[in-house]
């Protein structure tokens, strides 16, 4: 794997994997947040070494050459990418090759562009990571399955856009973070329309429980699981139990020490319109703090020792400053016997959680992982 040193000239988590050696192209289907995977060609290269590596790789292609370039790092520009591409095309054409250069006036190509132009199948996309005056480079081997994510998101029959819909790729990320065996018992106590349950089923989990306090959510979950099973008969052997149950009293329905992992996006509060006062948001945050505290008190009763919890905590972005719940919730969770499991290496981030949010969203999702002592 590409190593990013702590003294690098940029700070971000790249949305792709650099890998040394062969990688199964289907592997990306098991990931949620990874946009691209790639086989590494080289690292710590000078500008000339980078250009030569791309040229040498393209010259081995039989027939017409189709390629694109994505550049990641601080202060990268489309102009820099365009210059590389045009110069490569010029030299290759001078060598007698037929060449097509894919460029969208951006520093990076989207997964849709890579897929539509078949750059990971027959063509080439070069993913370049710039740090200081050196470069690492990889060839894209696969891109995220955006079409299947979209089909599962917008094609499922049970939907509730008013209360919010968890994106399938985020549900898959949350499920993966639990790191449990397929046969272990997985619980989603705020199952909503069953997105986490559905993604876990597709990843081979065979013992899943979902609960919710909304009758519509229970109906939607059952409808969506049936729909998914009809499309994927191989998951029909799994045991899925869906219950109408308040999380504040979930231990009355589920046996003590019977759950291996809890993966959930809880109720995040009423949808925000952007015109709420800071006091209104703080009041809502206080109500959610009470709900989440009660939930973790119940989780302690039903989880096995060493059980994991992957939990989304909302962060509300106001015009003044963000309203945070986690700073008050974490000490409470720890008193119940849970420890925080950081999601990223210290070299990448010192934060114990990952914030999932678009820049224009009023509510961000802090993703946390806990372990019961």
C-alpha positions in Angstrom: 0.0 0.0 0.0 1.2 3.5 -0.6 2.4 5.1 2.6 1.8 8.8 3.2 4.4 10.2 5.6 3.3 12.6 8.4 5.5 15.3 6.9 3.8 15.2 3.5 2.8 18.5 2.0 -0.9 17.7 2.1 -3.5 16.4 4.5 -6.3 14.3 3.1 -7.5 10.7 2.8 -7.2 9.7 -0.9 -10.5 8.2 -2.3 -8.6 5.3 -3.9 -6.3 2.5 -3.0 -2.8 2.1 -4.4 -1.8 -1.6 -4.3 1.4 -3.3 -5.1 0.6 -6.5 -7.0 -2.5 -8.1 -8.4 -5.9 -7.2 -7.0 -9.2 -8.9 -7.7 -11.3 -6.4 -9.7 -14.5 -7.5 -7.8 -12.9 -6.4 -4.5 -14.1 -2.9 -4.9 -17.7 -4.2 -4.9 -17.2 -5.0 -1.2 -16.1 -1.4 -0.4 -18.4 1.6 0.1 -16.2 4.7 0.2 -13.4 3.7 -2.2 -13.9 5.4 -5.6 -11.0 3.7 -7.4 -8.5 0.9 -6.9 -5.2 0.8 -8.8 -2.1 -1.2 -9.2 1.0 0.9 -8.3 3.6 1.6 -11.0 6.1 3.5 -8.9 6.6 6.0 -6.1 8.9 8.9 -5.2 9.3 9.7 -8.9 10.6 12.9 -10.4 8.5 14.7 -13.0 10.5 13.2 -15.9 10.3 9.7 -14.4 6.6 10.1 -14.0 6.2 11.1 -17.7 8.4 8.2 -18.8 6.4 5.7 -16.7 3.2 6.8 -18.3 4.6 6.7 -21.8 6.2 3.3 -21.4 2.9 1.9 -20.1 0.9 3.3 -23.0 3.3 2.0 -25.7 2.6 -1.6 -24.8 -1.1 -1.2 -25.8 -2.0 -2.9 -29.1 -4.2 -0.8 -31.4 -5.7 2.5 -30.5 -4.6 4.0 -27.2 -7.2 5.6 -24.9 -6.0 7.1 -21.7 -6.8 9.7 -19.0 -5.0 11.2 -16.0 -6.2 12.0 -12.5 -4.0 14.1 -10.2 -4.5 14.2 -6.4 -2.8 16.5 -3.9 -2.7 20.0 -2.8 -2.8 22.9 -5.3 -3.3 20.6 -8.3 -4.8 22.1 -11.4 -6.4 20.9 -14.6 -3.8 22.7 -16.6 -1.1 20.5 -15.1 -3.0 17.4 -16.1 -3.8 18.7 -19.6 -0.2 19.5 -20.3 0.9 15.9 -19.4 -1.9 14.5 -21.5 -1.2 16.6 -24.6 2.5 16.0 -24.5 2.0 12.2 -24.1 -0.5 12.2 -27.0 2.0 14.2 -29.2 4.9 11.9 -28.5 2.8 8.7 -29.0 1.4 10.0 -32.3 4.9 10.8 -33.4 5.7 7.2 -32.8 3.0 6.0 -35.1 0.3 5.3 -32.5 -3.4 6.2 -32.8 -4.3 8.0 -29.5 -7.3 9.4 -27.7 -6.8 11.5 -24.6 -9.8 11.8 -22.2 -9.8 15.2 -20.5 -12.8 16.9 -18.7 -11.1 20.2 -17.7 -10.7 18.9 -14.2 -7.7 17.6 -12.2 -9.4 14.2 -11.6 -11.6 12.0 -13.7 -14.9 10.8 -12.2 -15.6 7.1 -11.9 -18.4 7.6 -14.4 -15.9 9.0 -16.9 -13.5 6.2 -16.4 -16.3 3.6 -16.8 -17.9 5.1 -19.8 -14.6 5.4 -21.6 -13.5 1.9 -20.6 -10.2 3.3 -19.2 -10.0 0.4 -16.7 -10.7 -2.1 -19.5 -8.4 -1.9 -22.4 -7.5 1.8 -21.9 -5.5 3.4 -19.0 -6.3 5.9 -16.3 -3.2 7.1 -14.5 -3.8 8.0 -10.8 -1.1 10.4 -9.7 -0.5 11.4 -6.1 1.6 14.5 -5.8 3.5 15.3 -2.5 6.1 18.1 -2.5 8.0 17.7 -5.7 7.6 13.9 -6.0 4.9 11.6 -7.4 3.4 8.2 -7.0 1.5 6.6 -9.8 -1.0 3.8 -10.3 -3.1 2.3 -13.1 -6.8 2.2 -12.3 -8.0 -1.4 -12.1 -11.6 -0.8 -11.1 -14.0 2.0 -10.1 -16.9 2.0 -7.6 -20.1 0.2 -8.8 -22.1 3.5 -9.1 -24.8 1.9 -11.2 -25.6 -0.9 -8.8 -25.5 1.5 -5.9 -27.9 3.8 -7.7 -30.2 0.8 -8.6 -30.3 -0.3 -4.9 -30.9 3.3 -3.8 -33.6 4.5 -6.2 -35.0 1.2 -7.3 -36.0 -0.2 -3.9 -39.8 -0.1 -3.5 -39.8 0.9 0.2 -38.7 4.5 0.4 -39.2 7.4 2.9 -37.6 10.5 1.5 -39.2 12.7 4.3 -37.3 11.0 7.1 -34.2 10.6 5.1 -32.6 7.6 3.3 -29.3 6.1 4.1 -27.2 5.8 0.9 -26.3 2.1 0.2 -22.6 2.8 -0.2 -22.5 4.5 3.3 -24.5 1.5 4.7 -21.8 -0.8 3.2 -19.0 1.3 4.7 -20.6 1.1 8.1 -21.2 -2.7 7.8 -17.5 -3.2 6.8 -16.2 -1.2 9.7 -17.8 -3.7 12.2 -15.3 -6.3 11.0 -17.5 -9.3 11.9 -17.7 -12.8 10.5 -20.7 -13.6 8.2 -22.1 -16.0 10.7 -22.0 -13.6 13.7 -25.1 -11.8 14.8 -25.5 -8.3 13.4 -28.2 -5.9 14.8 -29.4 -2.6 13.4 -31.7 -1.1 16.1 -32.7 1.9 13.9 -33.2 -0.2 10.7 -35.4 2.4 8.8 -35.9 1.0 5.3 -33.4 -1.8 5.8 -30.4 -0.4 4.0 -27.8 -1.7 6.3 -29.5 -5.1 6.5 -29.7 -5.2 2.7 -26.0 -4.4 2.2 -25.0 -6.9 4.9 -27.0 -9.6 3.2 -25.2 -8.9 -0.1 -21.9 -9.2 1.6 -22.8 -12.7 2.9 -24.0 -12.1 6.4 -26.4 -14.8 7.4 -27.8 -13.8 10.9 -29.2 -10.3 11.0 -31.8 -8.5 13.3 -33.4 -5.2 12.6 -35.6 -3.2 14.9 -37.4 0.2 14.7 -40.0 2.2 16.4 -41.7 3.2 13.1 -44.4 0.8 11.7 -43.6 2.3 8.2 -39.9 1.5 8.7 -40.7 -2.1 9.6 -42.9 -2.4 6.5 -40.4 -0.8 4.2 -37.6 -3.0 5.6 -39.5 -6.2 4.9 -40.6 -5.0 1.5 -37.0 -4.0 0.5 -35.5 -7.3 1.8 -38.0 -9.3 -0.2 -37.3 -7.2 -3.3 -33.6 -7.7 -2.9 -33.9 -11.4 -2.3 -35.9 -11.8 -5.5 -33.1 -10.2 -7.4 -30.4 -12.1 -5.5 -31.7 -15.6 -4.6 -28.4 -16.6 -3.0 -29.2 -14.5 0.1 -32.5 -16.3 0.7 -30.8 -18.8 3.1 -29.9 -16.0 5.6 -31.9 -15.6 8.8 -33.3 -12.0 9.0 -35.6 -11.0 11.9 -37.4 -7.6 11.9 -39.1 -6.4 15.0 -41.1 -3.3 16.0 -39.2 -2.2 19.1 -38.2 0.9 21.0 -34.4 1.0 21.3 -34.8 2.4 24.8 -36.2 -1.0 25.9 -34.6 -3.3 23.3 -33.1 -5.7 25.9 -36.7 -6.8 26.6 -36.8 -8.3 23.1 -33.3 -9.4 22.5 -31.4 -11.8 24.9 -28.5 -10.6 26.9 -25.0 -11.2 25.5 -26.4 -12.4 22.2 -25.3 -9.8 19.7 -21.8 -9.7 18.1 -22.1 -6.3 16.5 -24.4 -3.3 16.2 -24.3 -1.2 13.0 -26.7 1.6 12.7 -27.5 5.1 11.7 -29.9 6.3 14.4 -32.6 8.9 14.3 -30.7 12.1 13.4 -33.5 14.5 14.3 -36.0 16.5 12.3 -34.9 17.5 8.8 -33.4 20.9 8.8 -34.4 23.7 6.4 -31.6 26.1 7.1 -33.7 28.7 8.9 -33.6 27.1 12.4 -32.2 29.2 15.3 -29.2 28.0 17.1 -31.4 27.4 20.2 -33.7 25.1 18.2 -30.8 23.0 17.0 -29.3 22.8 20.4 -32.6 21.7 21.8 -32.8 18.9 19.2 -29.2 18.0 19.9 -30.1 17.6 23.6 -33.0 15.3 22.8 -30.8 13.1 20.6 -28.1 13.0 23.3 -30.7 11.5 25.7 -31.9 9.0 23.1 -28.4 7.8 22.2 -27.4 7.6 25.9 -30.4 5.3 26.5 -29.5 3.3 23.5 -25.9 2.6 24.6 -27.2 1.6 28.1 -29.2 -1.1 26.3 -26.4 -2.0 24.0 -24.3 -3.0 26.9 -26.9 -5.5 28.0 -27.3 -7.3 24.7 -23.8 -7.2 23.3 -21.3 -10.0 23.9 -18.0 -9.1 25.6 -15.8 -7.6 22.9 -18.8 -6.7 20.8 -18.5 -3.8 18.4 -20.8 -0.8 17.7 -20.5 1.3 14.5 -22.7 4.4 15.2 -23.4 7.6 13.4 -23.6 10.7 15.5 -24.9 13.9 13.8 -23.1 17.2 13.7 -25.3 20.2 12.9 -23.8 23.0 10.8 -25.3 26.4 11.6 -24.4 29.9 10.4 -22.5 30.5 13.7 -20.7 27.3 14.5 -21.3 23.5 14.4 -23.5 22.0 17.1 -21.8 18.8 18.3 -23.3 15.9 20.3 -20.3 13.6 20.4 -18.3 15.6 22.9 -21.0 15.0 25.5 -22.0 11.5 24.4 -18.6 9.8 24.3 -17.9 10.2 28.1 -21.3 8.7 28.8 -20.6 5.8 26.4 -17.3 5.1 28.1 -19.0 5.0 31.5 -21.1 2.1 30.1 -17.9 0.1 29.4 -17.2 1.0 25.8 -13.9 2.1 24.4 -13.4 4.2 21.2 -11.8 2.5 18.3 -10.1 5.0 16.0 -11.0 4.5 12.4 -7.9 5.8 10.7 -4.2 5.5 11.4 -2.6 8.4 13.3 -0.5 9.1 10.2 -3.6 10.0 8.3 -5.8 11.6 11.0 -5.7 12.2 14.7 -9.5 12.3 14.9 -11.1 9.1 16.3 -14.1 9.4 13.9 -14.7 10.1 10.2 -17.0 13.0 9.2 -19.1 12.1 6.2 -20.6 15.3 4.7 -20.9 17.3 1.5 -19.9 20.9 1.9 -23.6 22.1 1.5 -25.2 19.7 3.9 -26.7 21.0 7.2 -26.2 17.7 9.0 -22.9 15.9 8.8 -22.5 12.3 9.9 -19.7 11.5 12.4 -18.9 7.8 12.1 -17.7 6.2 15.3 -16.7 2.7 16.3 -16.8 1.4 19.9 -15.9 -1.9 21.5 -17.4 -3.3 24.7 -14.8 -4.3 27.2 
